[in-house]
Amino acid sequence: MRATWNGTTIAESDDTVVVEGNHYFPLESVASGVLVESDTHSTCPWKGEASYYSLAVDGETNPDAAWYYPEPKDAAAEIKGRVAFWRGVTISD
């Protein structure tokens, strides 16, 4: 699977985990330097607290376009160490 934004591949992996229709990529499959930490958080009743990254590509920023669960609940343990994308990021195979 490949995640692209603004014509740039930001992540690529044959090992994604699909949860609720979202592909969670291994963190190490994300291109170096594109993730910028964000102060945004949200809570999912069964996955736990999500943290966010903004994307920085070619001088443009896509705020909070990636999320991850640093300490997912047991029901979502398979997404630990993984990141998913939205807000204009295209996921393709």
PDB file of N, CA, C and O in Angstrom:
ATOM      1  N   MET A   1       0.848  -1.180   0.000  1.00  0.00           N
ATOM      2  CA  MET A   1       0.000   0.000   0.000  1.00  0.00           C
ATOM      3  C   MET A   1       0.891   1.241   0.000  1.00  0.00           C
ATOM      4  O   MET A   1       2.016   1.227   0.498  1.00  0.00           O
ATOM      5  N   ARG A   2       0.349   2.305  -0.573  1.00  0.00           N
ATOM      6  CA  ARG A   2       1.094   3.557  -0.675  1.00  0.00           C
ATOM      7  C   ARG A   2       0.198   4.702  -0.215  1.00  0.00           C
ATOM      8  O   ARG A   2      -0.977   4.768  -0.577  1.00  0.00           O
ATOM      9  N   ALA A   3       0.765   5.603   0.586  1.00  0.00           N
ATOM     10  CA  ALA A   3       0.071   6.829   1.002  1.00  0.00           C
ATOM     11  C   ALA A   3       0.763   7.996   0.301  1.00  0.00           C
ATOM     12  O   ALA A   3       1.982   8.139   0.388  1.00  0.00           O
ATOM     13  N   THR A   4      -0.014   8.831  -0.393  1.00  0.00           N
ATOM     14  CA  THR A   4       0.566   9.981  -1.090  1.00  0.00           C
ATOM     15  C   THR A   4      -0.209  11.247  -0.731  1.00  0.00           C
ATOM     16  O   THR A   4      -1.415  11.225  -0.487  1.00  0.00           O
ATOM     17  N   TRP A   5       0.531  12.339  -0.712  1.00  0.00           N
ATOM     18  CA  TRP A   5      -0.083  13.658  -0.515  1.00  0.00           C
ATOM     19  C   TRP A   5       0.688  14.657  -1.358  1.00  0.00           C
ATOM     20  O   TRP A   5       1.918  14.691  -1.336  1.00  0.00           O
ATOM     21  N   ASN A   6      -0.048  15.464  -2.100  1.00  0.00           N
ATOM     22  CA  ASN A   6       0.552  16.467  -2.991  1.00  0.00           C
ATOM     23  C   ASN A   6       1.568  15.837  -3.949  1.00  0.00           C
ATOM     24  O   ASN A   6       2.609  16.425  -4.243  1.00  0.00           O
ATOM     25  N   GLY A   7       1.247  14.633  -4.430  1.00  0.00           N
ATOM     26  CA  GLY A   7       2.100  13.967  -5.405  1.00  0.00           C
ATOM     27  C   GLY A   7       3.345  13.320  -4.839  1.00  0.00           C
ATOM     28  O   GLY A   7       4.168  12.810  -5.598  1.00  0.00           O
ATOM     29  N   THR A   8       3.506  13.324  -3.521  1.00  0.00           N
ATOM     30  CA  THR A   8       4.684  12.738  -2.878  1.00  0.00           C
ATOM     31  C   THR A   8       4.278  11.503  -2.090  1.00  0.00           C
ATOM     32  O   THR A   8       3.304  11.537  -1.338  1.00  0.00           O
ATOM     33  N   THR A   9       5.021  10.412  -2.258  1.00  0.00           N
ATOM     34  CA  THR A   9       4.790   9.212  -1.454  1.00  0.00           C
ATOM     35  C   THR A   9       5.292   9.489  -0.047  1.00  0.00           C
ATOM     36  O   THR A   9       6.470   9.783   0.159  1.00  0.00           O
ATOM     37  N   ILE A  10       4.388   9.391   0.918  1.00  0.00           N
ATOM     38  CA  ILE A  10       4.785   9.647   2.305  1.00  0.00           C
ATOM     39  C   ILE A  10       4.934   8.365   3.119  1.00  0.00           C
ATOM     40  O   ILE A  10       5.567   8.364   4.174  1.00  0.00           O
ATOM     41  N   ALA A  11       4.340   7.263   2.618  1.00  0.00           N
ATOM     42  CA  ALA A  11       4.507   5.965   3.277  1.00  0.00           C
ATOM     43  C   ALA A  11       4.240   4.871   2.255  1.00  0.00           C
ATOM     44  O   ALA A  11       3.419   5.027   1.351  1.00  0.00           O
ATOM     45  N   GLU A  12       4.956   3.753   2.421  1.00  0.00           N
ATOM     46  CA  GLU A  12       4.765   2.616   1.528  1.00  0.00           C
ATOM     47  C   GLU A  12       5.099   1.341   2.281  1.00  0.00           C
ATOM     48  O   GLU A  12       6.162   1.230   2.891  1.00  0.00           O
ATOM     49  N   SER A  13       4.167   0.360   2.234  1.00  0.00           N
ATOM     50  CA  SER A  13       4.389  -0.888   2.959  1.00  0.00           C
ATOM     51  C   SER A  13       3.475  -1.986   2.439  1.00  0.00           C
ATOM     52  O   SER A  13       2.352  -1.722   2.010  1.00  0.00           O
ATOM     53  N   ASP A  14       3.967  -3.224   2.480  1.00  0.00           N
ATOM     54  CA  ASP A  14       3.149  -4.403   2.186  1.00  0.00           C
ATOM     55  C   ASP A  14       2.520  -4.937   3.467  1.00  0.00           C
ATOM     56  O   ASP A  14       1.820  -5.949   3.445  1.00  0.00           O
ATOM     57  N   ASP A  15       2.768  -4.257   4.581  1.00  0.00           N
ATOM     58  CA  ASP A  15       2.322  -4.727   5.895  1.00  0.00           C
ATOM     59  C   ASP A  15       1.475  -3.655   6.582  1.00  0.00           C
ATOM     60  O   ASP A  15       1.900  -3.061   7.574  1.00  0.00           O
ATOM     61  N   THR A  16       0.273  -3.411   6.048  1.00  0.00           N
ATOM     62  CA  THR A  16      -0.639  -2.480   6.730  1.00  0.00           C
ATOM     63  C   THR A  16      -1.696  -3.288   7.462  1.00  0.00           C
ATOM     64  O   THR A  16      -2.001  -4.423   7.093  1.00  0.00           O
ATOM     65  N   VAL A  17      -2.245  -2.690   8.495  1.00  0.00           N
ATOM     66  CA  VAL A  17      -3.353  -3.286   9.245  1.00  0.00           C
ATOM     67  C   VAL A  17      -4.574  -2.409   8.995  1.00  0.00           C
ATOM     68  O   VAL A  17      -4.518  -1.198   9.209  1.00  0.00           O
ATOM     69  N   VAL A  18      -5.677  -3.008   8.544  1.00  0.00           N
ATOM     70  CA  VAL A  18      -6.879  -2.240   8.246  1.00  0.00           C
ATOM     71  C   VAL A  18      -7.834  -2.321   9.431  1.00  0.00           C
ATOM     72  O   VAL A  18      -8.248  -3.405   9.844  1.00  0.00           O
ATOM     73  N   VAL A  19      -8.173  -1.152   9.968  1.00  0.00           N
ATOM     74  CA  VAL A  19      -9.132  -1.045  11.067  1.00  0.00           C
ATOM     75  C   VAL A  19     -10.116   0.046  10.691  1.00  0.00           C
ATOM     76  O   VAL A  19      -9.730   1.177  10.396  1.00  0.00           O
ATOM     77  N   GLU A  20     -11.389  -0.309  10.707  1.00  0.00           N
ATOM     78  CA  GLU A  20     -12.456   0.634  10.367  1.00  0.00           C
ATOM     79  C   GLU A  20     -12.207   1.321   9.017  1.00  0.00           C
ATOM     80  O   GLU A  20     -12.488   2.508   8.851  1.00  0.00           O
ATOM     81  N   GLY A  21     -11.675   0.552   8.057  1.00  0.00           N
ATOM     82  CA  GLY A  21     -11.451   1.066   6.713  1.00  0.00           C
ATOM     83  C   GLY A  21     -10.184   1.885   6.539  1.00  0.00           C
ATOM     84  O   GLY A  21      -9.904   2.352   5.434  1.00  0.00           O
ATOM     85  N   ASN A  22      -9.414   2.071   7.601  1.00  0.00           N
ATOM     86  CA  ASN A  22      -8.171   2.844   7.534  1.00  0.00           C
ATOM     87  C   ASN A  22      -6.964   1.915   7.547  1.00  0.00           C
ATOM     88  O   ASN A  22      -6.905   0.974   8.338  1.00  0.00           O
ATOM     89  N   HIS A  23      -6.004   2.183   6.666  1.00  0.00           N
ATOM     90  CA  HIS A  23      -4.762   1.426   6.629  1.00  0.00           C
ATOM     91  C   HIS A  23      -3.785   2.048   7.619  1.00  0.00           C
ATOM     92  O   HIS A  23      -3.449   3.228   7.517  1.00  0.00           O
ATOM     93  N   TYR A  24      -3.341   1.256   8.562  1.00  0.00           N
ATOM     94  CA  TYR A  24      -2.324   1.687   9.520  1.00  0.00           C
ATOM     95  C   TYR A  24      -0.978   1.156   9.033  1.00  0.00           C
ATOM     96  O   TYR A  24      -0.755  -0.053   8.964  1.00  0.00           O
ATOM     97  N   PHE A  25      -0.088   2.089   8.699  1.00  0.00           N
ATOM     98  CA  PHE A  25       1.235   1.767   8.182  1.00  0.00           C
ATOM     99  C   PHE A  25       2.231   1.645   9.331  1.00  0.00           C
ATOM    100  O   PHE A  25       2.118   2.364  10.324  1.00  0.00           O
ATOM    101  N   PRO A  26       3.211   0.736   9.206  1.00  0.00           N
ATOM    102  CA  PRO A  26       4.271   0.713  10.215  1.00  0.00           C
ATOM    103  C   PRO A  26       4.974   2.071  10.232  1.00  0.00           C
ATOM    104  O   PRO A  26       5.244   2.641   9.175  1.00  0.00           O
ATOM    105  N   LEU A  27       5.266   2.580  11.402  1.00  0.00           N
ATOM    106  CA  LEU A  27       5.894   3.894  11.516  1.00  0.00           C
ATOM    107  C   LEU A  27       7.188   3.976  10.710  1.00  0.00           C
ATOM    108  O   LEU A  27       7.503   5.016  10.132  1.00  0.00           O
ATOM    109  N   GLU A  28       7.933   2.873  10.676  1.00  0.00           N
ATOM    110  CA  GLU A  28       9.202   2.885   9.946  1.00  0.00           C
ATOM    111  C   GLU A  28       9.024   2.937   8.426  1.00  0.00           C
ATOM    112  O   GLU A  28      10.000   3.133   7.702  1.00  0.00           O
ATOM    113  N   SER A  29       7.789   2.763   7.931  1.00  0.00           N
ATOM    114  CA  SER A  29       7.544   2.836   6.482  1.00  0.00           C
ATOM    115  C   SER A  29       7.254   4.263   6.016  1.00  0.00           C
ATOM    116  O   SER A  29       7.098   4.509   4.821  1.00  0.00           O
ATOM    117  N   VAL A  30       7.183   5.189   6.951  1.00  0.00           N
ATOM    118  CA  VAL A  30       6.886   6.592   6.623  1.00  0.00           C
ATOM    119  C   VAL A  30       8.176   7.303   6.238  1.00  0.00           C
ATOM    120  O   VAL A  30       9.209   7.132   6.887  1.00  0.00           O
ATOM    121  N   ALA A  31       8.109   8.101   5.178  1.00  0.00           N
ATOM    122  CA  ALA A  31       9.278   8.840   4.695  1.00  0.00           C
ATOM    123  C   ALA A  31       9.827   9.732   5.805  1.00  0.00           C
ATOM    124  O   ALA A  31       9.076  10.329   6.576  1.00  0.00           O
ATOM    125  N   SER A  32      11.117   9.803   5.863  1.00  0.00           N
ATOM    126  CA  SER A  32      11.797  10.605   6.877  1.00  0.00           C
ATOM    127  C   SER A  32      11.464  12.089   6.718  1.00  0.00           C
ATOM    128  O   SER A  32      11.491  12.632   5.613  1.00  0.00           O
ATOM    129  N   GLY A  33      11.151  12.730   7.841  1.00  0.00           N
ATOM    130  CA  GLY A  33      10.964  14.177   7.838  1.00  0.00           C
ATOM    131  C   GLY A  33       9.592  14.689   7.480  1.00  0.00           C
ATOM    132  O   GLY A  33       9.376  15.900   7.513  1.00  0.00           O
ATOM    133  N   VAL A  34       8.636  13.812   7.132  1.00  0.00           N
ATOM    134  CA  VAL A  34       7.317  14.318   6.744  1.00  0.00           C
ATOM    135  C   VAL A  34       6.358  14.462   7.922  1.00  0.00           C
ATOM    136  O   VAL A  34       5.382  15.206   7.831  1.00  0.00           O
ATOM    137  N   LEU A  35       6.617  13.766   9.018  1.00  0.00           N
ATOM    138  CA  LEU A  35       5.726  13.834  10.177  1.00  0.00           C
ATOM    139  C   LEU A  35       6.198  14.911  11.147  1.00  0.00           C
ATOM    140  O   LEU A  35       7.366  14.953  11.535  1.00  0.00           O
ATOM    141  N   VAL A  36       5.264  15.781  11.529  1.00  0.00           N
ATOM    142  CA  VAL A  36       5.543  16.845  12.485  1.00  0.00           C
ATOM    143  C   VAL A  36       4.582  16.662  13.657  1.00  0.00           C
ATOM    144  O   VAL A  36       3.366  16.632  13.465  1.00  0.00           O
ATOM    145  N   GLU A  37       5.118  16.539  14.860  1.00  0.00           N
ATOM    146  CA  GLU A  37       4.258  16.308  16.023  1.00  0.00           C
ATOM    147  C   GLU A  37       3.234  17.416  16.193  1.00  0.00           C
ATOM    148  O   GLU A  37       3.504  18.588  15.931  1.00  0.00           O
ATOM    149  N   SER A  38       2.045  17.011  16.641  1.00  0.00           N
ATOM    150  CA  SER A  38       0.934  17.929  16.874  1.00  0.00           C
ATOM    151  C   SER A  38       0.490  17.788  18.327  1.00  0.00           C
ATOM    152  O   SER A  38       0.728  16.755  18.954  1.00  0.00           O
ATOM    153  N   ASP A  39      -0.144  18.809  18.855  1.00  0.00           N
ATOM    154  CA  ASP A  39      -0.692  18.746  20.210  1.00  0.00           C
ATOM    155  C   ASP A  39      -2.106  18.180  20.233  1.00  0.00           C
ATOM    156  O   ASP A  39      -2.710  18.075  21.301  1.00  0.00           O
ATOM    157  N   THR A  40      -2.641  17.815  19.077  1.00  0.00           N
ATOM    158  CA  THR A  40      -4.020  17.333  18.979  1.00  0.00           C
ATOM    159  C   THR A  40      -4.141  15.896  19.480  1.00  0.00           C
ATOM    160  O   THR A  40      -3.276  15.054  19.240  1.00  0.00           O
ATOM    161  N   HIS A  41      -5.240  15.647  20.181  1.00  0.00           N
ATOM    162  CA  HIS A  41      -5.564  14.301  20.674  1.00  0.00           C
ATOM    163  C   HIS A  41      -7.060  14.085  20.517  1.00  0.00           C
ATOM    164  O   HIS A  41      -7.844  15.034  20.529  1.00  0.00           O
ATOM    165  N   SER A  42      -7.441  12.833  20.371  1.00  0.00           N
ATOM    166  CA  SER A  42      -8.855  12.464  20.376  1.00  0.00           C
ATOM    167  C   SER A  42      -8.963  11.109  21.058  1.00  0.00           C
ATOM    168  O   SER A  42      -7.957  10.431  21.267  1.00  0.00           O
ATOM    169  N   THR A  43     -10.174  10.719  21.400  1.00  0.00           N
ATOM    170  CA  THR A  43     -10.371   9.461  22.109  1.00  0.00           C
ATOM    171  C   THR A  43     -11.365   8.584  21.377  1.00  0.00           C
ATOM    172  O   THR A  43     -12.432   9.037  20.963  1.00  0.00           O
ATOM    173  N   CYS A  44     -11.001   7.328  21.225  1.00  0.00           N
ATOM    174  CA  CYS A  44     -11.891   6.310  20.678  1.00  0.00           C
ATOM    175  C   CYS A  44     -12.250   5.375  21.821  1.00  0.00           C
ATOM    176  O   CYS A  44     -11.367   4.954  22.568  1.00  0.00           O
ATOM    177  N   PRO A  45     -13.535   5.041  21.975  1.00  0.00           N
ATOM    178  CA  PRO A  45     -13.937   4.203  23.108  1.00  0.00           C
ATOM    179  C   PRO A  45     -13.244   2.839  23.161  1.00  0.00           C
ATOM    180  O   PRO A  45     -13.004   2.312  24.247  1.00  0.00           O
ATOM    181  N   TRP A  46     -12.923   2.268  22.004  1.00  0.00           N
ATOM    182  CA  TRP A  46     -12.325   0.936  22.046  1.00  0.00           C
ATOM    183  C   TRP A  46     -10.840   0.904  21.668  1.00  0.00           C
ATOM    184  O   TRP A  46     -10.161  -0.083  21.947  1.00  0.00           O
ATOM    185  N   LYS A  47     -10.330   1.961  21.041  1.00  0.00           N
ATOM    186  CA  LYS A  47      -8.904   1.984  20.679  1.00  0.00           C
ATOM    187  C   LYS A  47      -8.065   2.771  21.686  1.00  0.00           C
ATOM    188  O   LYS A  47      -6.886   2.471  21.875  1.00  0.00           O
ATOM    189  N   GLY A  48      -8.657   3.770  22.330  1.00  0.00           N
ATOM    190  CA  GLY A  48      -7.920   4.573  23.299  1.00  0.00           C
ATOM    191  C   GLY A  48      -7.691   5.989  22.820  1.00  0.00           C
ATOM    192  O   GLY A  48      -8.443   6.500  21.990  1.00  0.00           O
ATOM    193  N   GLU A  49      -6.644   6.631  23.347  1.00  0.00           N
ATOM    194  CA  GLU A  49      -6.353   8.019  22.990  1.00  0.00           C
ATOM    195  C   GLU A  49      -5.420   8.076  21.787  1.00  0.00           C
ATOM    196  O   GLU A  49      -4.350   7.468  21.777  1.00  0.00           O
ATOM    197  N   ALA A  50      -5.854   8.823  20.773  1.00  0.00           N
ATOM    198  CA  ALA A  50      -5.048   9.018  19.567  1.00  0.00           C
ATOM    199  C   ALA A  50      -4.247  10.301  19.678  1.00  0.00           C
ATOM    200  O   ALA A  50      -4.702  11.292  20.249  1.00  0.00           O
ATOM    201  N   SER A  51      -3.053  10.262  19.126  1.00  0.00           N
ATOM    202  CA  SER A  51      -2.215  11.449  18.970  1.00  0.00           C
ATOM    203  C   SER A  51      -2.087  11.699  17.471  1.00  0.00           C
ATOM    204  O   SER A  51      -2.313  10.799  16.663  1.00  0.00           O
ATOM    205  N   TYR A  52      -1.723  12.928  17.106  1.00  0.00           N
ATOM    206  CA  TYR A  52      -1.702  13.307  15.690  1.00  0.00           C
ATOM    207  C   TYR A  52      -0.350  13.851  15.267  1.00  0.00           C
ATOM    208  O   TYR A  52       0.435  14.350  16.074  1.00  0.00           O
ATOM    209  N   TYR A  53      -0.113  13.735  13.971  1.00  0.00           N
ATOM    210  CA  TYR A  53       1.012  14.378  13.297  1.00  0.00           C
ATOM    211  C   TYR A  53       0.445  15.250  12.188  1.00  0.00           C
ATOM    212  O   TYR A  53      -0.578  14.914  11.591  1.00  0.00           O
ATOM    213  N   SER A  54       1.098  16.354  11.913  1.00  0.00           N
ATOM    214  CA  SER A  54       0.844  17.098  10.684  1.00  0.00           C
ATOM    215  C   SER A  54       1.853  16.601   9.657  1.00  0.00           C
ATOM    216  O   SER A  54       2.903  16.070  10.019  1.00  0.00           O
ATOM    217  N   LEU A  55       1.535  16.774   8.381  1.00  0.00           N
ATOM    218  CA  LEU A  55       2.452  16.388   7.307  1.00  0.00           C
ATOM    219  C   LEU A  55       3.135  17.632   6.770  1.00  0.00           C
ATOM    220  O   LEU A  55       2.497  18.669   6.592  1.00  0.00           O
ATOM    221  N   ALA A  56       4.416  17.532   6.516  1.00  0.00           N
ATOM    222  CA  ALA A  56       5.181  18.618   5.912  1.00  0.00           C
ATOM    223  C   ALA A  56       5.853  18.073   4.659  1.00  0.00           C
ATOM    224  O   ALA A  56       6.743  17.225   4.735  1.00  0.00           O
ATOM    225  N   VAL A  57       5.411  18.575   3.494  1.00  0.00           N
ATOM    226  CA  VAL A  57       5.938  18.113   2.212  1.00  0.00           C
ATOM    227  C   VAL A  57       6.169  19.314   1.311  1.00  0.00           C
ATOM    228  O   VAL A  57       5.252  20.093   1.052  1.00  0.00           O
ATOM    229  N   ASP A  58       7.386  19.457   0.840  1.00  0.00           N
ATOM    230  CA  ASP A  58       7.729  20.528  -0.108  1.00  0.00           C
ATOM    231  C   ASP A  58       7.252  21.906   0.351  1.00  0.00           C
ATOM    232  O   ASP A  58       6.719  22.680  -0.443  1.00  0.00           O
ATOM    233  N   GLY A  59       7.444  22.204   1.622  1.00  0.00           N
ATOM    234  CA  GLY A  59       7.098  23.517   2.146  1.00  0.00           C
ATOM    235  C   GLY A  59       5.624  23.713   2.462  1.00  0.00           C
ATOM    236  O   GLY A  59       5.229  24.794   2.900  1.00  0.00           O
ATOM    237  N   GLU A  60       4.808  22.696   2.249  1.00  0.00           N
ATOM    238  CA  GLU A  60       3.373  22.782   2.580  1.00  0.00           C
ATOM    239  C   GLU A  60       3.077  21.889   3.773  1.00  0.00           C
ATOM    240  O   GLU A  60       3.714  20.855   3.970  1.00  0.00           O
ATOM    241  N   THR A  61       2.090  22.312   4.572  1.00  0.00           N
ATOM    242  CA  THR A  61       1.705  21.562   5.764  1.00  0.00           C
ATOM    243  C   THR A  61       0.250  21.141   5.679  1.00  0.00           C
ATOM    244  O   THR A  61      -0.611  21.924   5.278  1.00  0.00           O
ATOM    245  N   ASN A  62      -0.017  19.903   6.059  1.00  0.00           N
ATOM    246  CA  ASN A  62      -1.366  19.361   6.139  1.00  0.00           C
ATOM    247  C   ASN A  62      -1.600  19.056   7.623  1.00  0.00           C
ATOM    248  O   ASN A  62      -1.163  18.016   8.116  1.00  0.00           O
ATOM    249  N   PRO A  63      -2.295  19.966   8.344  1.00  0.00           N
ATOM    250  CA  PRO A  63      -2.428  19.825   9.803  1.00  0.00           C
ATOM    251  C   PRO A  63      -3.188  18.567  10.224  1.00  0.00           C
ATOM    252  O   PRO A  63      -4.248  18.253   9.683  1.00  0.00           O
ATOM    253  N   ASP A  64      -2.625  17.859  11.196  1.00  0.00           N
ATOM    254  CA  ASP A  64      -3.273  16.703  11.817  1.00  0.00           C
ATOM    255  C   ASP A  64      -3.750  15.669  10.799  1.00  0.00           C
ATOM    256  O   ASP A  64      -4.821  15.084  10.963  1.00  0.00           O
ATOM    257  N   ALA A  65      -2.966  15.444   9.757  1.00  0.00           N
ATOM    258  CA  ALA A  65      -3.366  14.534   8.675  1.00  0.00           C
ATOM    259  C   ALA A  65      -2.993  13.082   8.939  1.00  0.00           C
ATOM    260  O   ALA A  65      -3.315  12.204   8.139  1.00  0.00           O
ATOM    261  N   ALA A  66      -2.318  12.822  10.053  1.00  0.00           N
ATOM    262  CA  ALA A  66      -1.959  11.453  10.411  1.00  0.00           C
ATOM    263  C   ALA A  66      -2.239  11.258  11.899  1.00  0.00           C
ATOM    264  O   ALA A  66      -2.095  12.180  12.701  1.00  0.00           O
ATOM    265  N   TRP A  67      -2.638  10.048  12.244  1.00  0.00           N
ATOM    266  CA  TRP A  67      -2.879   9.771  13.663  1.00  0.00           C
ATOM    267  C   TRP A  67      -2.345   8.396  14.025  1.00  0.00           C
ATOM    268  O   TRP A  67      -2.147   7.530  13.173  1.00  0.00           O
ATOM    269  N   TYR A  68      -2.118   8.230  15.324  1.00  0.00           N
ATOM    270  CA  TYR A  68      -1.615   6.965  15.849  1.00  0.00           C
ATOM    271  C   TYR A  68      -2.057   6.823  17.294  1.00  0.00           C
ATOM    272  O   TYR A  68      -2.477   7.791  17.928  1.00  0.00           O
ATOM    273  N   TYR A  69      -1.959   5.620  17.797  1.00  0.00           N
ATOM    274  CA  TYR A  69      -2.324   5.319  19.184  1.00  0.00           C
ATOM    275  C   TYR A  69      -1.065   4.872  19.916  1.00  0.00           C
ATOM    276  O   TYR A  69      -0.649   3.723  19.771  1.00  0.00           O
ATOM    277  N   PRO A  70      -0.445   5.765  20.707  1.00  0.00           N
ATOM    278  CA  PRO A  70       0.794   5.399  21.391  1.00  0.00           C
ATOM    279  C   PRO A  70       0.626   4.219  22.351  1.00  0.00           C
ATOM    280  O   PRO A  70       1.518   3.380  22.477  1.00  0.00           O
ATOM    281  N   GLU A  71      -0.511   4.165  23.015  1.00  0.00           N
ATOM    282  CA  GLU A  71      -0.806   3.076  23.952  1.00  0.00           C
ATOM    283  C   GLU A  71      -2.237   2.590  23.711  1.00  0.00           C
ATOM    284  O   GLU A  71      -3.129   2.866  24.513  1.00  0.00           O
ATOM    285  N   PRO A  72      -2.461   1.860  22.596  1.00  0.00           N
ATOM    286  CA  PRO A  72      -3.835   1.438  22.297  1.00  0.00           C
ATOM    287  C   PRO A  72      -4.359   0.450  23.345  1.00  0.00           C
ATOM    288  O   PRO A  72      -3.597  -0.267  23.993  1.00  0.00           O
ATOM    289  N   LYS A  73      -5.678   0.440  23.483  1.00  0.00           N
ATOM    290  CA  LYS A  73      -6.303  -0.540  24.361  1.00  0.00           C
ATOM    291  C   LYS A  73      -6.057  -1.932  23.787  1.00  0.00           C
ATOM    292  O   LYS A  73      -5.701  -2.074  22.618  1.00  0.00           O
ATOM    293  N   ASP A  74      -6.250  -2.957  24.616  1.00  0.00           N
ATOM    294  CA  ASP A  74      -5.972  -4.338  24.210  1.00  0.00           C
ATOM    295  C   ASP A  74      -6.683  -4.717  22.919  1.00  0.00           C
ATOM    296  O   ASP A  74      -6.120  -5.429  22.087  1.00  0.00           O
ATOM    297  N   ALA A  75      -7.913  -4.248  22.744  1.00  0.00           N
ATOM    298  CA  ALA A  75      -8.695  -4.599  21.550  1.00  0.00           C
ATOM    299  C   ALA A  75      -8.058  -4.083  20.265  1.00  0.00           C
ATOM    300  O   ALA A  75      -8.353  -4.584  19.180  1.00  0.00           O
ATOM    301  N   ALA A  76      -7.190  -3.089  20.384  1.00  0.00           N
ATOM    302  CA  ALA A  76      -6.549  -2.485  19.209  1.00  0.00           C
ATOM    303  C   ALA A  76      -5.036  -2.645  19.237  1.00  0.00           C
ATOM    304  O   ALA A  76      -4.320  -1.876  18.595  1.00  0.00           O
ATOM    305  N   ALA A  77      -4.545  -3.628  19.969  1.00  0.00           N
ATOM    306  CA  ALA A  77      -3.100  -3.807  20.133  1.00  0.00           C
ATOM    307  C   ALA A  77      -2.358  -3.926  18.802  1.00  0.00           C
ATOM    308  O   ALA A  77      -1.184  -3.568  18.714  1.00  0.00           O
ATOM    309  N   GLU A  78      -3.030  -4.424  17.774  1.00  0.00           N
ATOM    310  CA  GLU A  78      -2.371  -4.646  16.476  1.00  0.00           C
ATOM    311  C   GLU A  78      -1.955  -3.348  15.781  1.00  0.00           C
ATOM    312  O   GLU A  78      -1.176  -3.391  14.829  1.00  0.00           O
ATOM    313  N   ILE A  79      -2.462  -2.185  16.241  1.00  0.00           N
ATOM    314  CA  ILE A  79      -2.080  -0.925  15.581  1.00  0.00           C
ATOM    315  C   ILE A  79      -0.995  -0.159  16.344  1.00  0.00           C
ATOM    316  O   ILE A  79      -0.643   0.956  15.957  1.00  0.00           O
ATOM    317  N   LYS A  80      -0.472  -0.731  17.400  1.00  0.00           N
ATOM    318  CA  LYS A  80       0.625  -0.080  18.129  1.00  0.00           C
ATOM    319  C   LYS A  80       1.831   0.032  17.194  1.00  0.00           C
ATOM    320  O   LYS A  80       2.182  -0.923  16.502  1.00  0.00           O
ATOM    321  N   GLY A  81       2.457   1.205  17.182  1.00  0.00           N
ATOM    322  CA  GLY A  81       3.610   1.413  16.322  1.00  0.00           C
ATOM    323  C   GLY A  81       3.255   1.679  14.871  1.00  0.00           C
ATOM    324  O   GLY A  81       4.105   1.582  13.986  1.00  0.00           O
ATOM    325  N   ARG A  82       1.979   2.018  14.628  1.00  0.00           N
ATOM    326  CA  ARG A  82       1.496   2.255  13.272  1.00  0.00           C
ATOM    327  C   ARG A  82       0.810   3.612  13.181  1.00  0.00           C
ATOM    328  O   ARG A  82       0.389   4.182  14.188  1.00  0.00           O
ATOM    329  N   VAL A  83       0.707   4.112  11.963  1.00  0.00           N
ATOM    330  CA  VAL A  83       0.117   5.422  11.732  1.00  0.00           C
ATOM    331  C   VAL A  83      -0.844   5.332  10.543  1.00  0.00           C
ATOM    332  O   VAL A  83      -0.589   4.620   9.571  1.00  0.00           O
ATOM    333  N   ALA A  84      -1.954   6.070  10.644  1.00  0.00           N
ATOM    334  CA  ALA A  84      -2.951   6.126   9.564  1.00  0.00           C
ATOM    335  C   ALA A  84      -3.075   7.573   9.088  1.00  0.00           C
ATOM    336  O   ALA A  84      -2.651   8.504   9.773  1.00  0.00           O
ATOM    337  N   PHE A  85      -3.660   7.744   7.911  1.00  0.00           N
ATOM    338  CA  PHE A  85      -3.715   9.057   7.271  1.00  0.00           C
ATOM    339  C   PHE A  85      -5.125   9.400   6.831  1.00  0.00           C
ATOM    340  O   PHE A  85      -5.955   8.518   6.608  1.00  0.00           O
ATOM    341  N   TRP A  86      -5.390  10.718   6.708  1.00  0.00           N
ATOM    342  CA  TRP A  86      -6.643  11.239   6.164  1.00  0.00           C
ATOM    343  C   TRP A  86      -6.390  12.649   5.661  1.00  0.00           C
ATOM    344  O   TRP A  86      -5.243  13.011   5.402  1.00  0.00           O
ATOM    345  N   ARG A  87      -7.434  13.452   5.519  1.00  0.00           N
ATOM    346  CA  ARG A  87      -7.325  14.859   5.107  1.00  0.00           C
ATOM    347  C   ARG A  87      -6.560  15.047   3.804  1.00  0.00           C
ATOM    348  O   ARG A  87      -5.576  15.785   3.745  1.00  0.00           O
ATOM    349  N   GLY A  88      -7.027  14.367   2.761  1.00  0.00           N
ATOM    350  CA  GLY A  88      -6.445  14.550   1.449  1.00  0.00           C
ATOM    351  C   GLY A  88      -5.324  13.605   1.097  1.00  0.00           C
ATOM    352  O   GLY A  88      -4.803  13.654  -0.017  1.00  0.00           O
ATOM    353  N   VAL A  89      -4.936  12.736   2.030  1.00  0.00           N
ATOM    354  CA  VAL A  89      -3.914  11.720   1.735  1.00  0.00           C
ATOM    355  C   VAL A  89      -4.588  10.577   0.979  1.00  0.00           C
ATOM    356  O   VAL A  89      -5.613  10.057   1.420  1.00  0.00           O
ATOM    357  N   THR A  90      -4.016  10.190  -0.151  1.00  0.00           N
ATOM    358  CA  THR A  90      -4.552   9.111  -0.973  1.00  0.00           C
ATOM    359  C   THR A  90      -3.856   7.807  -0.618  1.00  0.00           C
ATOM    360  O   THR A  90      -2.629   7.739  -0.557  1.00  0.00           O
ATOM    361  N   ILE A  91      -4.665   6.763  -0.383  1.00  0.00           N
ATOM    362  CA  ILE A  91      -4.132   5.438  -0.104  1.00  0.00           C
ATOM    363  C   ILE A  91      -4.429   4.565  -1.322  1.00  0.00           C
ATOM    364  O   ILE A  91      -5.580   4.465  -1.747  1.00  0.00           O
ATOM    365  N   SER A  92      -3.411   3.945  -1.875  1.00  0.00           N
ATOM    366  CA  SER A  92      -3.596   3.108  -3.062  1.00  0.00           C
ATOM    367  C   SER A  92      -2.693   1.890  -2.978  1.00  0.00           C
ATOM    368  O   SER A  92      -1.762   1.836  -2.174  1.00  0.00           O
ATOM    369  N   ASP A  93      -2.994   0.904  -3.837  1.00  0.00           N
ATOM    370  CA  ASP A  93      -2.109  -0.293  -3.853  1.00  0.00           C
ATOM    371  C   ASP A  93      -1.364  -0.388  -5.148  1.00  0.00           C
ATOM    372  O   ASP A  93      -0.582  -1.318  -5.343  1.00  0.00           O
TER     373      ASP A  93
END
